Amino acid sequence: MNPIELSIFSSRLTAICDEMGAVLRNAAFSPNIRDRLDFSCAVFDATGELCAQAAHIPVHLGSMAYAMREIVAGLGWQSQDMLILNDPFLGGTHLPDVTLIAPVFLEQRLMGFVVNRAHHADIGASTPGSMPLSTRLDEEGLVIEPTFIYKEGIPQEAVLRRLQDNARDPEESRGDIAAQVSANQTGARRLHALIRDLSPQAYAAGLDALNEYGETMARQALETIPNGRYAFGDQMESDGQGAEDLPIQLEITVNDGEIAVDFGATAHQTRGNINCPLSVAAAAVFYVFRCLMPAQTPACAGVFRPIRLHAPPGSLLNARPPAAVAAGNVETSQRVVDAVCGALAQALPGRIPAASQGTMNNLAMGADGFGRRWDYYETMGGGVGAGPHGPGLSAVQSHMTNTLNTPIEVLESRFPLRITRYAVRWGSGGAGRHRGGDGLIRELHFLAPAQATLLTERRKQGPWGLAGGAAGEPGINTLNGRPLAAKVQLHLEAGDRLLIQTPGGGGWGAPE
């Protein structure tokens, strides 16, 4: 393919992912998928190598790229099959992220896969929102090993019933699964048509060319990092079960564009749920290095070939089952980004920003009582770290998440609560030549009894600054004016007010 043909080929693959995302969003029942856009879509080749992805959730996409080869190998795929899974130790991230995989055949030849992953606020955990303060994986909800939900186009009703039986709202659960199925069916039709139009041989040649181009772009970007070893340490503040200040230590070795990232000195896996499967740690590492590459670098497997990752089995970033992992995907992944950025700031001081808020400020809530049963989950934005070229953004999602906030009107019309305050937390960004972005303030007034779980970080020490810039303000959680722990389960009564103030980003450069 010449460069123009290759660009068109890449864009056609990406358009398939975009259309899958549009179908999933429009067909979903839950606010978490329809309004917050907590989902991702991608195309893979017949061996499970990434071909294209939409600009959705980095932690979803990087982990799928890392794990897909093992997921799809050895299964007897047939046309119109569809696989479902959420097991973090068999290719998932955490249990609420449910993945559906569909093969694409042309003339009985397996040509590739279309995949989507969506966060379900109810996956059958003991607490509403399915993000409990857990100590074992089975406390976090229904564990779905790779299982066919459709076999040759026939729905496997026993699998669907199992999902519904574990949901507080079976209709919403089945509706969201149906939306994921529809997204994959759309993607499969579009990919089939693309391959048919090009021919299988031309399609395979296009993928080879795309991976070669992606690898070339990646290596050219990574070769701008000076050779050497760069070490950095950060820490998780708590695991929600009494352990505190768990270190995340890494060393990056750069050798002519080849990158080795070693987390050998990182803490052992812990009792609380901030552990990660290795795929989540890989997603965070891939994300940072992808940010150093030109915007036109394609999202394909070739991009990640120069990057190697090591985290000891049994560590916080490569936990063994049945470790609890609900917050590893959302909180620990953010700290891995901070650690990688901290190391790269030594090598590229003019390109790396200060730390962003370093948390997703997770709030899971709902009710199980004799009245209305409901589940909801959201993450909240905060301050982005300032950089050499300007201040950080305020009150936005950063790094490993890319979701929206659910509109207040949707929340108040569906759930028994009111949002009484939603504002920028002015002055919470770190001072510096360029100021860190400010966090946000969100107050919820509960109109009926409910349960809630908070899984947050950066509540003791704010995100670090760089080049003489000050740290951002740490976050604060309170209930009716009383301070709360960073990770806590709550029983709420009608009239209670939960206030979350998210961290500001670190400043960059000494104030002038």
Buried (B, 14 or more C-beta within 10 A) or exposed (E): BEEEEBBEBBEBBBBBBBBBBBBBBEBBBBBBBBBBBBBBBBBBBBEBBBBBBBEBBBBBBBBBBBBBBEBBEEEEBBBBBBBBBBBBBBBBBBBBBBBBBBBBBBEEEBBBBBBBBBBBBBBBBBBBBBBBBBBEBBBBBBBBEBEBBBBEEEBBEEBBEBBBEBBBBBEBBBBBBBBBBBBBBBBBBBBBEBBEEBEEEBBBBBBEBBBEBBBEBBBEBBBEBEEEBBBBBBBBBBBBBEBEEBBBBBBBBBEEBBBBBBBEBBBEBBBBBBBBBBBBBBBBBBBBBBBBBEEEBBBBBBBBBBBEBBBBEEBBBBBEBBBBBBBBBBBBBBBBBBBBBBBBBBBBEEBBBBBBBBBBBBBBBBBBEEEEBBBBBBBBBBBBBBBBEEBBBBBBBBBBBBBEBBEEEBBBEBBBBBBEEBEBBEEBBBBBBBBBBBBBBBBBBBBBBBBBBBBBBBBEBBBBBBBEBBBBBBBBBBBEEEEBEBBBBBEBEEEBBBBBBBBBBBBBBEEE
